[in-house]
Amino acid sequence: MSEEVLDKTPGKNFLQTIAEVTSGLMGHDLLLETAKQITIHLGMKYCFVAECANDDKTRLRTVVFVDGENVLDNIEYNTNESGCQMMMNGDTFFLPAGAQQRFSGAKGIEAYVGAPIMSPVTGEVLGHIAATHPKPVTNEKDQTGQNSHFRSVCGRCMAKHRSWNGYGGLYRKRIAGQGNQ
C-alpha cells in the first residue's frame, strides 16, 4: 500500500508525521499523542494502548484510551470478549467489519486493527495498541503487515517508552526478569 493513502499531509508519510509530532514527548504523553495521531491518520474513531492486567494475559487494562483528540477513562476488560485476544499470542489483527458480532465485548464496534507490544528483551507480549471504529472500514486501514507503518509506530512507541513509567510496574518487573508478579 502506498504511504500517500494514509497521509493527511502531502509529502509526509504516516510514520514520519507521528515521529515529528511526538519527537519531544516521553512516557504517558508519548503514548497519548501516538494514539491520537493513529486515530487521525487511520481515520479510526478510537485508539488505545493496553497492558496485561494479569499473568494469564486474559485481562487487559488500558493505559491510554482516546476518541480522536478526546481522552477517555481507562478501562479493564477480558481478552476473550474482544479482538484483543488475538494479540496476546503475538499476532497482529485486522477485522474490517463484524467485530461486534464476533466479540461480545465489542458492542458498537465494527472494525478493529491492532498489534502486540512486545518486550524488547524477552519477546514476551506485554500488551497491545489498537484502533477501532463503529462502522466497517476498507482494507486500506489494515496497517498490521510485517513492514507496515502501523507496526513501526508500535515498535517506536515501545522503544521510546521502555519502562512504562507509572503503569503499575508489570512491564518493568517482566523486563527485569522478576517474572509475573
C-alpha angles and dihedrals in degrees: 000000000000120000091230092069090066098037121102092183117060113242097020128092127222097257094044091052093050091045091053095046094047100035096111097040132099138179119356093356090058093051092045095051092043090055092048091049092049091056090049098046098039094040091233122144100223136029129180142174114214134187128205109270096194139028094252091057090231093122129051132194122203116231093182125023123172140176098204105296094348119096114223130201114272118250139196120220146162117267094217090067097056146042087260090085089074092064096050086078091053095260128130116233135207126177114170093191143001101047095136091051092048100041124040093209094055096081110167093008122113104166131045135180124174149151133203122251108226132197107256088215106042104017089234118149107250098173138301148251119233142172123206138184134197092226130054115269136205125257090258086079089065102106096157100102120125092257099028128131091242092058090046091054090052092051092046091049091052094045093053094043103040099150099045088217114214097012101115096279095262091123094044092050093051093047090049090053095246092132130226103329 
